[in-house]
Amino acid sequence: MDSPADSGPPQPPEKRGRPPDAARRAGDEEPRAAAVIRHRRLRTCVAAVLLTLAVLLAPVGVAASWASSQINDVDRYAQTVAPLARDPAVQDAITDRVTDEVVARVDVHRLSEYLARVLDDRDAPPFLVDAARSSDGQLRSALKTGVRYVVDKAVTSDAFAQAWDLANRGAHTAAANLLTGDGVGAIEIKGDAVELDVGVVVEEMQEQVIGTVLVNADQIPGADTSLVLLRNDRVSEVRDTVRWLGVLGPWLPATVVVLAGTGLWAAPSRRRALMGAAVGTGVAMCGLLVGLSVLRQLCLDAVSPAVTSHAAVAAVYDTLVRFLRQATATALVIAVVVALAGYLYGPGRGAVAVRSAAGRGVGAVGAALVRRGGDTGGAGTWLRAHGRLTTVVVAAAGVLVLLLWSYPTPAVVVVVLVCVLLVRALLGVLAAAHDGGGRRTLPVTPPDAEP
């Protein structure tokens, strides 16, 4: 006969063995887990918005920084326009322009009439007198050849290049002329035209031309002579846009950095967010480089060969934007370096292999150092214990160098990166030399690596 305790329906095992407190805790965990998921999703959305804004503003920030340097840094502007005086295509355009102006101001017909009268007074044969009167074309051609030789000699001289540099360093307004339309500089925007001022050649020409036959100093074009490079009804709009970029130049790059930093801080997965931002920035910089190439072609298409040679306009454009291209390429290289660093710090198979190889290499060098009596003792112990701190400090020092560098180039970024890697490797060797390199100094997988 069954006992009373054994009577009744059987209870499920989970209910029989589950204390009331455990069930209550399980019920409390469900809304808490849901709240954690909602919080993570919110952080992801905020980080995505901030990083997207930073990526989209990155090329604008680079362009604004370039425009600000041209407006506010007269030395940078002088470096920008200095090659124009030494470019063969620009020299040819200036020579042609000034030569045409000089020849146009010489009364060739009056000269031929004077020559005919002289021949007639000296009882020259009639056919010679008639030939002299009809020699306007030949005299003009000879005059043009002679004047062009003199002008070309002046334009290609070192004195002209030096005069060009001094003229564009004369005042701060000259540095801002192209972008603001004020003052006097090498490049001027007048109405719907972009002009290259060739008046700087006048003084040097006067020194060489005074006293030569047929051309007097007062017949040389004045200092307001300009060479039209481009004529388009949207030139003023472009100038206004660049002017605003110059105003935003000191602030926009800092805004991009703040947006990116805040986005990385808010991201649940900072390494992945950093890699995504770096890749996006790299793509944006490539887009800016493509845009500059497209704009170059549009400028060439807007030029009439009868007014200015395409070679001269191309040389002027390439010279003016070369620092913008350089800054864009620098940002692109930095983005690639950051993306690779984020990948190598992660749990990927390739990243683990690279870190393992680096650790074995550092350990081997440390062991060799110990065998030669180079045990680092307490210093090596400290370096082993603070490996992550030293890595952060070295990387931060490299970033600080780039921030303090006035105008870093891709070569500067590569050199700084190599120095950072060499210093980090040296510290790893010193840490490994404490115990002969018997243990790895670089972890195969970072402690906080994500799956």
BELZIVEN-V748182 format. One record per residue. N is the residue number from 1. RES is the residue in one letter. SS is DSSP state (alpha for helix, beta for strand, coil for the rest). NEAR is the number of other C-alpha atoms within 8 Angstrom. Layout:
n: (N;N)
res: (RES;RES)
ss: (SS;SS)
near: (NEAR;NEAR)
//
This chain:
n: (1;2;3;4;5;6;7;8;9;10;11;12;13;14;15;16;17;18;19;20;21;22;23;24;25;26;27;28;29;30;31;32;33;34;35;36;37;38;39;40;41;42;43;44;45;46;47;48;49;50;51;52;53;54;55;56;57;58;59;60;61;62;63;64;65;66;67;68;69;70;71;72;73;74;75;76;77;78;79;80;81;82;83;84;85;86;87;88;89;90;91;92;93;94;95;96;97;98;99;100;101;102;103;104;105;106;107;108;109;110;111;112;113;114;115;116;117;118;119;120;121;122;123;124;125;126;127;128;129;130;131;132;133;134;135;136;137;138;139;140;141;142;143;144;145;146;147;148;149;150;151;152;153;154;155;156;157;158;159;160;161;162;163;164;165;166;167;168;169;170;171;172;173;174;175;176;177;178;179;180;181;182;183;184;185;186;187;188;189;190;191;192;193;194;195;196;197;198;199;200;201;202;203;204;205;206;207;208;209;210;211;212;213;214;215;216;217;218;219;220;221;222;223;224;225;226;227;228;229;230;231;232;233;234;235;236;237;238;239;240;241;242;243;244;245;246;247;248;249;250;251;252;253;254;255;256;257;258;259;260;261;262;263;264;265;266;267;268;269;270;271;272;273;274;275;276;277;278;279;280;281;282;283;284;285;286;287;288;289;290;291;292;293;294;295;296;297;298;299;300;301;302;303;304;305;306;307;308;309;310;311;312;313;314;315;316;317;318;319;320;321;322;323;324;325;326;327;328;329;330;331;332;333;334;335;336;337;338;339;340;341;342;343;344;345;346;347;348;349;350;351;352;353;354;355;356;357;358;359;360;361;362;363;364;365;366;367;368;369;370;371;372;373;374;375;376;377;378;379;380;381;382;383;384;385;386;387;388;389;390;391;392;393;394;395;396;397;398;399;400;401;402;403;404;405;406;407;408;409;410;411;412;413;414;415;416;417;418;419;420;421;422;423;424;425;426;427;428;429;430;431;432;433;434;435;436;437;438;439;440;441;442;443;444;445;446;447;448;449;450;451)
res: (M;D;S;P;A;D;S;G;P;P;Q;P;P;E;K;R;G;R;P;P;D;A;A;R;R;A;G;D;E;E;P;R;A;A;A;V;I;R;H;R;R;L;R;T;C;V;A;A;V;L;L;T;L;A;V;L;L;A;P;V;G;V;A;A;S;W;A;S;S;Q;I;N;D;V;D;R;Y;A;Q;T;V;A;P;L;A;R;D;P;A;V;Q;D;A;I;T;D;R;V;T;D;E;V;V;A;R;V;D;V;H;R;L;S;E;Y;L;A;R;V;L;D;D;R;D;A;P;P;F;L;V;D;A;A;R;S;S;D;G;Q;L;R;S;A;L;K;T;G;V;R;Y;V;V;D;K;A;V;T;S;D;A;F;A;Q;A;W;D;L;A;N;R;G;A;H;T;A;A;A;N;L;L;T;G;D;G;V;G;A;I;E;I;K;G;D;A;V;E;L;D;V;G;V;V;V;E;E;M;Q;E;Q;V;I;G;T;V;L;V;N;A;D;Q;I;P;G;A;D;T;S;L;V;L;L;R;N;D;R;V;S;E;V;R;D;T;V;R;W;L;G;V;L;G;P;W;L;P;A;T;V;V;V;L;A;G;T;G;L;W;A;A;P;S;R;R;R;A;L;M;G;A;A;V;G;T;G;V;A;M;C;G;L;L;V;G;L;S;V;L;R;Q;L;C;L;D;A;V;S;P;A;V;T;S;H;A;A;V;A;A;V;Y;D;T;L;V;R;F;L;R;Q;A;T;A;T;A;L;V;I;A;V;V;V;A;L;A;G;Y;L;Y;G;P;G;R;G;A;V;A;V;R;S;A;A;G;R;G;V;G;A;V;G;A;A;L;V;R;R;G;G;D;T;G;G;A;G;T;W;L;R;A;H;G;R;L;T;T;V;V;V;A;A;A;G;V;L;V;L;L;L;W;S;Y;P;T;P;A;V;V;V;V;V;L;V;C;V;L;L;V;R;A;L;L;G;V;L;A;A;A;H;D;G;G;G;R;R;T;L;P;V;T;P;P;D;A;E;P)
ss: (coil;coil;coil;alpha;alpha;alpha;coil;coil;coil;coil;coil;coil;alpha;alpha;alpha;alpha;coil;coil;coil;alpha;alpha;alpha;alpha;alpha;alpha;alpha;alpha;alpha;alpha;alpha;alpha;alpha;alpha;alpha;alpha;alpha;alpha;alpha;alpha;alpha;alpha;alpha;alpha;alpha;alpha;alpha;alpha;alpha;alpha;alpha;alpha;alpha;alpha;alpha;alpha;alpha;alpha;alpha;alpha;alpha;alpha;alpha;alpha;alpha;alpha;alpha;alpha;alpha;alpha;alpha;alpha;alpha;coil;alpha;alpha;alpha;alpha;alpha;alpha;alpha;alpha;alpha;alpha;alpha;alpha;alpha;coil;alpha;alpha;alpha;alpha;alpha;alpha;alpha;alpha;alpha;alpha;alpha;alpha;alpha;alpha;alpha;alpha;alpha;coil;coil;coil;alpha;alpha;alpha;alpha;alpha;alpha;alpha;alpha;alpha;alpha;alpha;alpha;alpha;alpha;coil;coil;coil;coil;alpha;alpha;alpha;alpha;alpha;alpha;alpha;alpha;coil;coil;alpha;alpha;alpha;alpha;alpha;alpha;alpha;alpha;alpha;alpha;alpha;alpha;alpha;alpha;alpha;alpha;alpha;alpha;alpha;alpha;coil;coil;alpha;alpha;alpha;alpha;alpha;alpha;alpha;alpha;alpha;alpha;alpha;coil;coil;coil;alpha;alpha;alpha;alpha;coil;alpha;alpha;alpha;alpha;coil;coil;coil;coil;coil;coil;beta;beta;beta;beta;coil;coil;beta;beta;beta;beta;beta;coil;coil;coil;alpha;alpha;alpha;alpha;alpha;alpha;alpha;alpha;alpha;coil;coil;coil;coil;coil;coil;coil;alpha;alpha;alpha;coil;coil;coil;coil;coil;coil;beta;beta;beta;beta;beta;beta;coil;coil;coil;alpha;alpha;alpha;alpha;alpha;alpha;alpha;alpha;alpha;alpha;alpha;alpha;alpha;alpha;alpha;alpha;alpha;alpha;alpha;alpha;alpha;alpha;alpha;alpha;alpha;alpha;alpha;alpha;alpha;alpha;alpha;alpha;coil;coil;coil;alpha;alpha;alpha;alpha;alpha;alpha;alpha;alpha;alpha;alpha;alpha;alpha;alpha;alpha;alpha;alpha;alpha;alpha;alpha;alpha;alpha;alpha;alpha;alpha;alpha;alpha;alpha;alpha;alpha;alpha;alpha;alpha;coil;coil;coil;coil;coil;coil;coil;coil;alpha;alpha;alpha;alpha;alpha;alpha;alpha;alpha;alpha;alpha;alpha;alpha;alpha;alpha;alpha;alpha;alpha;alpha;alpha;alpha;alpha;alpha;alpha;alpha;alpha;alpha;alpha;alpha;alpha;alpha;alpha;alpha;alpha;alpha;alpha;coil;coil;coil;coil;alpha;alpha;alpha;alpha;alpha;alpha;alpha;alpha;alpha;alpha;alpha;alpha;alpha;alpha;alpha;alpha;alpha;alpha;alpha;alpha;alpha;alpha;alpha;coil;coil;coil;coil;coil;alpha;alpha;alpha;alpha;alpha;alpha;alpha;alpha;alpha;coil;alpha;alpha;alpha;alpha;alpha;alpha;alpha;alpha;alpha;alpha;alpha;alpha;alpha;alpha;alpha;alpha;alpha;alpha;coil;coil;coil;coil;coil;alpha;alpha;alpha;alpha;alpha;alpha;alpha;alpha;alpha;alpha;alpha;alpha;alpha;alpha;alpha;alpha;alpha;alpha;alpha;alpha;alpha;alpha;alpha;coil;coil;coil;coil;coil;coil;coil;coil;coil;coil;coil;coil;coil;coil;coil;coil;coil;coil;coil)
near: (2;5;6;5;4;6;7;4;4;4;6;6;6;6;7;7;6;8;6;6;6;8;9;8;8;8;8;8;8;8;8;8;8;8;8;8;8;8;8;9;8;8;11;11;8;11;15;10;9;12;13;9;10;12;13;10;10;13;12;9;12;12;11;17;15;13;14;15;11;12;13;9;10;13;7;9;12;12;8;11;12;11;9;11;12;10;9;6;9;15;14;9;12;11;12;9;9;12;12;9;10;13;11;7;7;9;7;9;8;7;8;14;10;8;10;13;9;8;11;11;7;6;6;9;7;7;6;10;13;9;8;11;12;8;9;10;7;7;10;10;8;8;10;11;8;8;11;11;8;11;12;11;8;13;13;10;8;6;8;14;13;8;10;12;10;8;9;13;12;7;8;9;10;15;17;14;16;12;11;9;11;9;8;8;13;10;10;13;13;8;6;11;12;13;13;11;13;14;11;12;12;12;7;11;11;10;7;8;11;9;6;7;5;6;12;11;8;5;9;12;12;7;8;8;9;9;12;11;12;11;11;8;6;7;13;10;7;8;12;10;8;11;11;8;13;15;9;11;15;11;7;13;13;8;8;14;9;8;12;12;8;10;14;12;8;10;13;7;7;9;8;8;11;12;13;9;12;12;11;9;13;13;8;12;14;9;8;10;10;8;8;9;8;8;8;10;8;8;10;10;7;9;14;8;7;5;7;13;11;9;8;12;15;10;12;10;9;8;11;9;8;9;9;10;10;10;13;13;11;12;10;12;11;9;12;11;8;11;13;9;8;12;10;13;10;13;12;8;6;7;12;13;9;9;12;11;8;9;13;9;8;15;17;9;11;16;14;9;12;13;8;6;6;8;10;11;7;7;10;13;11;9;13;11;6;8;10;6;7;11;9;8;8;11;9;8;8;11;8;8;9;10;7;6;7;5;5;10;10;10;6;8;13;8;8;11;9;8;8;11;8;8;9;11;9;8;10;14;13;13;16;19;18;16;10;14;16;8;7;11;13;9;9;9;9;9;4;4;9;6;3)
//
